[in-house]
């Protein structure tokens, strides 16, 4: 019987964003008491280019070996106690990373920040991995630092010694999934912080486009939705009694409310259904918006 070693896997290509992702992954591995695997994907160079003096086999091998080796050395120095491994694979990065992380606890990737505009620049590789990975995928922006995930210290200065900011979970109560909810609760438990669960609702089409709005009906719908959210979370509150839960059932756009809550989070957790269409994997508009506009790490959890 094959024994599968649970690991935190991070994709590293030497860029600033992938180095920030490696630091985040090292901190996460320490929280989870798991080994860290740094993976560098080498894309084979077309034969004509491979013959060029500066792109020969020896040069390629030197750089592909140096990047993960030096990164691992740095991680071991900055994060004592974390077991670090490296792996090199060749192929198309999206497919290769998804395959390497097939049995991982989670996979971490870097994503470029958008300068003065808040959010991520999620490239084709990141979206490809998110769409096909079997494990949770965490996207980390280029300038992410440990202190960013924590509350201000008493002097008003960001500090990794302060408590973690809340974990935010975007949840659809009509299709709740245990894998998604469990990941969010566990992330909050590991960080010894609260879990803020955000759910958005809208009235049925016949009500929203009716001749007039009924305040009493609106209040009834809001109450019903809040009860549905509480019912979904009730067994999880029992399972995780040490995690303080804040339930937010809001009227309006799910994207707007999730991004608003994300501004004060240490981690945002969203889901992706295991489903494929003739046009490829489907990420979902709320998850897609979170990936592109949240300024904190985003975990995308695949579920049934």
C-alpha positions in Angstrom: 0.0 0.0 0.0 1.5 3.3 -1.1 1.9 5.9 1.7 1.2 9.4 0.5 3.1 12.1 2.3 1.1 15.3 2.9 3.0 18.4 1.9 2.5 22.1 1.2 3.7 22.6 -2.4 4.7 25.9 -3.9 5.6 26.7 -7.5 8.8 28.8 -7.9 10.1 30.4 -11.1 12.5 32.9 -9.5 10.1 35.9 -9.9 9.2 38.2 -7.0 5.7 36.9 -6.8 6.8 33.3 -6.6 9.3 34.2 -3.9 6.5 35.8 -1.9 4.4 32.7 -2.4 7.3 30.6 -1.2 7.5 32.6 2.1 3.8 32.3 2.6 3.9 28.5 1.9 6.7 28.1 4.4 4.7 29.9 7.1 1.7 27.8 6.2 3.7 24.6 6.4 4.9 25.6 9.9 1.3 26.2 11.0 0.2 22.8 9.7 3.4 21.0 10.8 3.9 19.7 7.3 6.9 19.5 4.9 7.3 22.1 2.2 8.0 21.1 -1.4 9.4 23.8 -3.7 8.7 22.9 -7.3 10.4 24.4 -10.3 8.9 23.7 -13.7 11.2 23.7 -16.6 9.6 24.3 -20.0 11.6 22.5 -22.7 13.1 25.0 -25.2 12.4 24.5 -28.9 15.3 22.7 -30.6 16.6 25.7 -32.7 16.7 27.9 -29.6 18.3 25.1 -27.5 21.3 25.2 -29.9 22.0 28.9 -29.2 25.2 29.4 -27.1 23.4 31.2 -24.3 20.6 28.7 -24.1 22.5 25.4 -24.2 21.7 22.4 -22.1 24.4 23.2 -19.5 23.1 26.8 -19.0 19.5 25.6 -18.7 20.5 22.9 -16.2 22.5 25.4 -14.1 19.6 27.9 -13.7 16.9 25.3 -13.2 18.9 23.7 -10.4 20.1 27.0 -8.9 16.7 28.6 -8.4 15.0 26.0 -6.2 18.3 25.1 -4.4 19.0 28.7 -3.3 15.3 29.2 -2.4 15.4 26.1 -0.2 18.5 27.3 1.6 16.9 30.6 2.4 13.7 29.1 3.6 15.6 26.8 6.0 17.4 29.8 7.5 14.3 32.0 7.8 11.9 29.2 8.9 13.8 26.9 11.2 12.0 23.6 11.9 10.3 23.5 8.5 11.3 20.4 6.5 12.1 21.6 2.9 12.3 19.5 -0.3 12.8 20.6 -3.9 11.6 19.0 -7.1 12.2 19.8 -10.7 9.8 18.8 -13.4 9.5 19.6 -17.1 6.4 20.4 -19.2 3.7 22.9 -19.4 3.6 24.7 -16.0 -0.1 24.6 -15.4 -0.4 20.9 -16.1 2.9 20.0 -14.4 2.1 21.9 -11.1 -1.4 20.4 -10.9 0.1 16.9 -11.3 2.8 17.4 -8.8 0.3 18.7 -6.2 -2.3 15.9 -6.9 -1.9 14.5 -3.4 -0.7 17.7 -1.6 -2.4 19.4 1.3 -2.5 22.6 -0.8 -0.6 24.3 -3.6 0.7 27.9 -3.4 1.3 30.2 -6.4 2.4 33.7 -6.8 0.5 36.4 -8.6 1.6 39.9 -9.6 0.1 43.0 -7.9 -1.5 45.7 -10.0 0.4 48.6 -8.6 -1.9 51.5 -7.6 -5.0 49.4 -8.3 -5.8 46.8 -5.7 -5.7 43.2 -6.6 -3.9 40.4 -8.5 -2.8 39.9 -12.0 -3.6 36.3 -12.4 -1.9 34.9 -15.5 -2.9 32.0 -17.7 -0.7 29.5 -15.6 -2.4 30.5 -12.4 -5.9 30.2 -13.8 -5.0 26.9 -15.5 -3.8 25.5 -12.2 -6.8 26.8 -10.2 -9.2 25.3 -12.8 -7.6 21.8 -12.8 -6.0 21.2 -9.4 -7.5 18.5 -7.1 -6.2 20.3 -4.0 -6.8 23.8 -2.6 -4.8 26.4 -4.5 -3.7 29.6 -2.7 -2.7 32.7 -4.7 -0.3 35.1 -3.0 0.4 38.6 -4.4 4.0 39.7 -5.1 4.4 42.1 -2.1 2.7 40.0 0.5 4.5 40.0 3.9 3.8 38.1 7.1 2.8 41.3 8.9 0.0 42.0 6.4 -2.0 39.1 7.7 -2.0 40.3 11.3 -3.7 43.1 13.3 -1.8 46.3 14.1 0.2 46.2 17.3 -0.7 48.6 20.1 1.5 51.3 18.5 -0.5 51.0 15.2 2.3 49.2 13.4 1.8 46.0 11.3 3.4 43.2 13.2 3.6 39.4 12.7 3.6 39.2 16.5 0.0 40.4 16.7 -3.1 38.2 16.3 -4.1 37.1 12.8 -6.8 39.0 11.0 -10.0 37.0 10.4 -10.4 34.3 7.8 -13.2 35.1 5.4 -15.3 32.4 3.7 -17.6 33.2 0.8 -20.4 30.7 1.0 -23.5 29.7 -1.0 -26.0 28.3 1.4 -28.0 26.6 -1.4 -25.0 24.4 -2.3 -22.9 24.2 0.9 -19.9 21.8 0.7 -18.1 20.2 3.6 -14.7 20.3 2.0 -15.0 24.1 1.5 -16.4 24.9 4.9 -14.0 22.5 6.7 -11.0 24.1 5.0 -12.1 27.6 6.2 -12.8 26.5 9.8 -9.4 24.7 9.9 -7.6 27.7 8.5 -9.2 29.9 11.3 -8.3 27.4 13.9 -4.7 27.2 12.8 -4.4 30.9 13.0 -6.3 31.2 16.3 -8.6 33.8 14.8 -12.2 34.2 13.9 -14.1 33.0 10.8 -16.2 35.6 9.0 -18.7 33.8 6.8 -20.2 36.0 4.0 -23.3 35.0 2.1 -25.3 37.2 -0.3 -28.9 36.8 -1.3 -31.3 38.3 -3.8 -35.1 38.1 -4.0 -36.7 35.9 -6.6 -37.0 37.5 -10.1 -40.8 37.9 -9.8 -40.2 40.0 -6.6 -37.2 42.0 -7.8 -38.9 43.0 -11.0 -42.4 43.4 -9.6 -44.3 46.7 -9.7 -43.3 47.6 -6.2 -41.1 46.4 -3.4 -42.7 45.2 -0.2 -40.5 46.0 2.9 -42.2 43.4 5.0 -41.5 40.7 2.4 -37.9 41.9 2.1 -37.5 41.6 5.8 -39.0 38.1 5.8 -36.6 37.0 3.0 -33.6 38.4 4.9 -34.6 36.6 8.1 -35.1 33.3 6.2 -31.8 33.6 4.5 -30.0 34.3 7.8 -31.6 31.3 9.4 -30.5 29.1 6.5 -26.9 30.3 6.9 -27.1 29.7 10.7 -28.4 26.2 10.0 -25.6 25.3 7.7 -22.9 26.5 10.1 -24.5 25.0 13.3 -22.7 21.6 13.2 -19.4 23.3 12.3 -19.7 25.6 15.4 -20.0 22.4 17.4 -17.0 20.7 15.7 -14.8 23.8 16.1 -15.9 25.3 19.5 -12.8 27.4 19.8 -13.4 29.3 16.5 -15.4 32.4 16.8 -17.8 32.7 13.9 -19.3 35.9 12.5 -22.3 35.2 10.2 -23.1 37.8 7.5 -26.1 37.3 5.3 -26.3 40.3 3.1 -28.7 41.5 0.3 -27.0 42.3 -3.0 -23.9 41.4 -5.0 -21.9 38.5 -3.7 -18.8 39.9 -5.3 -19.1 43.3 -3.7 -19.8 41.9 -0.2 -16.9 39.4 -0.4 -14.4 42.0 -1.6 -15.5 44.3 1.2 -14.9 41.7 3.9 -11.6 40.7 2.3 -10.1 44.1 3.0 -9.8 43.1 6.6 -8.9 39.4 6.2 -5.7 37.3 6.6 -7.1 34.8 4.1 -10.1 34.6 1.8 -11.6 31.2 1.1 -13.8 30.5 -1.9 -14.9 27.4 -3.8 -14.7 25.9 -7.3 -16.9 23.1 -8.4 -15.4 20.0 -10.0 -17.1 20.3 -13.3 -16.0 20.7 -16.9 -17.7 22.0 -20.0 -16.7 21.6 -23.7 -15.0 25.0 -23.3 -12.8 23.9 -20.3 -13.0 24.1 -16.6 -15.4 26.6 -15.0 -14.1 28.7 -12.1 -17.2 30.8 -11.3 -17.6 34.5 -11.4 -17.3 35.1 -7.6 -14.1 33.1 -7.4 -12.8 34.8 -10.5 -13.4 38.2 -9.0 -11.8 37.2 -5.7 -8.7 36.1 -7.6 -8.4 39.3 -9.5 -9.4 41.9 -6.9 -8.5 40.7 -3.4 -5.3 42.1 -2.0 -4.9 39.3 0.5 -4.1 35.6 -0.2 -7.0 33.7 -1.7 -7.6 30.0 -1.3 -9.7 28.3 -4.0 -11.0 24.9 -2.7 -12.3 22.4 -5.3 -15.4 20.5 -4.2 -18.1 18.3 -5.6 
